[in-house]
């Protein structure tokens, strides 16, 4: 079946099967061209210069913010450029969390979290005296509303959850969770690093308080991400980094900060990456999320249905929502197995995927992960299945 996007990705070539988008997406030529334009033709800083190149660069940077805001239905002043999801979530925990939490308050999270969604709240809980509460996962490892109700209480102040699990590929029922949280007067922080490239996100419709994601998982460059926050909340937050371009006035003994979002963008920002992110969003918008997910689901369903029939393959996530297969080859350590795939030119991931709470819940030391995106097609599923069969045969001959 013809894939209308595959040829836009120069990283793909014969003998190379890329199935690791959950870690980082490939980059289309349009994104590469946008970044190259900045470095080749401009290569100057933003906001500071009155010469032509600086003015053009500033306009491109702020145009990226507007495109980003429109993509999630936010206002530009509610979108803060950061270096990625990790930076965004740490900013919320270190500033907003420190501001609102007191001893005895509760932070609800889950065992599905990426470390970037969990660790900032573990640290801020220790500093403020707040208490971590975990939503019990159901038998399939999913977050469900009924189990969320079991931990939600009048003591809840923050709910910090993944929108989509980076190991299991499950979508969290965030709409109902946000509604229930707000009824308790608490706030919701969503890690959308695995969601923004698969789902149409409308922050106004969700009524989410904070939402974070990274460019490099959505066809964009590395080193750029976004923190969305309701403006009324961002305006109350103190910056956590201080320096150039975030201050309004500096005196010897006191200083004032710029308005949101600029107060959170200290120093020289990743200008080229922001410009490249705009091109990535435009590519996704042109392709359309619905079309992308049709492609992802077609490839995923084909690979999943065939892998689960192979003797010796253990799949941990049953019917993932976003094209992720977490699996192991029985009696074969994941890092041994992944080396075989790599030798065959198949790029999948092995390990705990920066989500040790998940692998502990699954009671495994690590697992393999294959993840699909719009540039994958049935031929990639064929190669994954074929290589899996070959890997099992190879290791069995070695006595595994």
C-alpha positions, 0 to 999 in steps of 0.5 A: 500500500502506498504511503504518501509521507514516507518519501518526505523523510530522508532518514529512511533508506533500504535496510533500515526499519525505524520503529522507535518513534515513542523515543523520537520521531524522524524529521521531514525535509520541510523541518530540516529546510526550516532549521537550515534556513535559520542557520544559513540565512539568519543565525542571529538572536531574537528580541534584541536587534534592530537590524533586518536579520534579527527582526526577521528571526524574531518574527519567525520565532513569534510566528512559531508561538502563534502556530503552536498555540493554534495547534492546541487551541491556546492563546500565544501568551499561554504557550511557553517555549521550553527545552521539552516536556521534562523542562516544562513539568519541572517548571510547573512542579518547582514554581506552581507546586511550591506555591500551592502545596503545603504539608498534608496536601495530596498529589495524585499520580500513577505507576504509568508515568514517565520519570519526567512526569513523576520525579518532579512531584516526588521531589516537591512532595519531599520539600513541601510535606505533600503526600503522593497518592497513586491511582490503582491500575486495572488488570490491563495496566490502564488508568480508569475513572472509577479507580481515580475516584478512590484516591481523589479527596478533599486533600487533593491539590495536584493531579499529575498524569500522563495523557498517553503512556510511553510504555503501554500506549494507553490513553488516559480518560483525562476529560472526566478526570479533569472535571472531577479534579476541578470539582475538588478545587484541585489542578491537573498537569498533563504530560502530553509527550506521547499524545500531541502527535496522535490526538487532536488536543484542545486545551480549552475544551479539556479545561486542563490547567497545564499541559506539556509536550516535546517537539522531537516526538512530533516531527520537530527538532530536539531541544524545544517543547511547550508548556501550556498553562492557563494565563491566570495561573502562569501569571501567579508563578515565579520564574525558576531561571533568571537572566537575560531577556526575562526581566522587565527592570533590574536594580541592585537590590530588586528586579521585576519580570516580564509578562507571561510567557517571556518571564519563563524564557530566560537567556538565549532560547533554542531559536532554530528549534522553535522555527523547526517546530512550526514546520513540524506542526504545519506538516502534521496539520496538513497530513491531518491527525485522523489520517495519521492515526489511520495509518498508525492503527493499520500498521500497529494492528497488523504487527500486533495480531501477528506477533501475538500468534508467535510462540515465545512472544509475550506482549504486555499491553493489550490493544494499545491506543497509539501504536506501541507494542511492549513485548519480550521474547520469553527467556531472552533478556531484552538487551540481548534481543534488541542487539539482534534486531539492530544487526538486522537494521530494525530500530526498536527500544529495549529497557525500562523506557524512563518509566521504572514504575511501569516495569515494576508494575509489570514485574519485569526488569525491562522490555522491548518496545516497537512504536509506529508513526505515519512514515511506517507501513505494512512492510515495516510490520512484515520486517518486525514479525520476520525479525522476531521469528528469526531472533527466537530461532537464533537465541534458541540455538544458543541455548536460551 
